[in-house]
């Protein structure tokens, strides 16, 4: 079970507070995790990734174990601590402007 922390606007969209738990086969990747999140919560399709290309949205970032995973290949394996549920996978809505 992978723990996922969503930004407040996405958590509100699916009606949760705090983190969600997603059951993903190990070894897990960003792609398999995001695919499962979108399967469980179809309203999130297109919010984190483009629905056609599955590329990460420009103002969405992925973090785990204090590392920015946003530019990792989508099929790169997630850290062991994330797969084991010891550390969460963070989806962060980036800030922009000035």
C-alpha positions as CSV (number, residue, x, y, z in Angstrom):
1,X,0.0,0.0,0.0
2,X,1.4,3.3,-1.1
3,X,0.6,6.5,0.8
4,X,-0.1,9.5,-1.3
5,X,-0.5,13.1,-0.2
6,X,-2.4,15.2,-2.6
7,X,-2.6,19.0,-2.8
8,X,-5.6,20.5,-1.0
9,X,-7.6,21.2,-4.2
10,X,-7.3,17.6,-5.5
11,X,-8.0,16.1,-2.1
12,X,-11.2,18.3,-1.9
13,X,-12.2,17.2,-5.4
14,X,-12.2,13.6,-4.3
15,X,-13.6,14.3,-0.8
16,X,-10.7,13.2,1.3
17,X,-8.7,14.9,4.1
18,X,-5.1,13.9,4.6
19,X,-3.5,11.2,2.5
20,X,-5.0,8.3,0.5
21,X,-3.7,4.7,0.3
22,X,-3.3,3.1,-3.1
23,X,-2.6,-0.6,-3.6
24,X,-0.1,-0.9,-6.4
25,X,1.9,-4.0,-7.4
26,X,5.6,-3.9,-6.6
27,X,7.8,-2.9,-8.2
28,X,5.8,0.4,-8.5
29,X,6.6,3.3,-10.7
30,X,5.1,6.8,-11.0
31,X,3.2,5.5,-14.0
32,X,1.6,2.6,-12.2
33,X,0.9,4.7,-9.1
34,X,-0.8,7.5,-11.1
35,X,-2.7,5.0,-13.3
36,X,-4.1,3.4,-10.1
37,X,-5.0,6.8,-8.6
38,X,-6.8,7.7,-11.7
39,X,-8.6,4.3,-11.8
40,X,-9.8,4.7,-8.2
41,X,-10.6,8.4,-8.6
42,X,-11.6,9.0,-12.2
43,X,-12.4,12.7,-11.5
44,X,-8.6,13.2,-11.2
45,X,-8.0,12.1,-14.8
46,X,-6.3,15.0,-16.5
47,X,-5.5,16.9,-13.3
48,X,-1.9,15.6,-12.7
49,X,-1.1,14.4,-16.2
50,X,-2.3,15.2,-19.7
51,X,-5.1,12.7,-20.4
52,X,-3.8,11.9,-23.9
53,X,0.0,12.0,-23.5
54,X,0.2,11.1,-19.8
55,X,2.9,13.7,-19.4
56,X,3.0,15.5,-16.0
57,X,1.2,18.8,-15.9
58,X,3.6,21.8,-15.8
59,X,2.5,23.0,-12.4
60,X,2.4,19.6,-10.7
61,X,5.5,18.2,-9.0
62,X,6.2,14.7,-7.5
63,X,8.3,14.2,-4.4
64,X,9.3,11.3,-2.2
65,X,11.9,10.7,0.4
66,X,13.0,14.4,0.1
67,X,13.7,14.0,-3.6
68,X,12.1,15.7,-6.5
69,X,10.9,12.9,-8.8
70,X,9.2,15.2,-11.2
71,X,11.7,14.8,-14.0
72,X,12.3,11.1,-13.5
73,X,11.1,8.7,-16.3
74,X,7.6,7.6,-15.5
75,X,8.7,4.0,-15.4
76,X,11.5,4.5,-12.9
77,X,10.9,2.4,-9.8
78,X,9.7,4.4,-6.7
79,X,11.9,4.4,-3.6
80,X,11.7,1.3,-1.4
81,X,10.4,3.4,1.6
82,X,7.5,4.6,-0.6
83,X,6.6,1.1,-1.8
84,X,6.7,-0.2,1.8
85,X,4.4,2.6,3.0
86,X,7.0,4.1,5.4
87,X,7.2,7.3,3.4
88,X,4.5,9.0,1.4
89,X,4.5,10.0,-2.3
90,X,3.7,13.7,-2.5
91,X,1.8,15.4,-5.3
92,X,2.5,19.1,-5.0
93,X,0.8,21.9,-6.9
94,X,3.6,24.3,-7.8
95,X,3.3,28.0,-7.2
96,X,4.0,30.6,-9.9
97,X,3.8,34.3,-10.3
98,X,5.5,37.3,-9.0
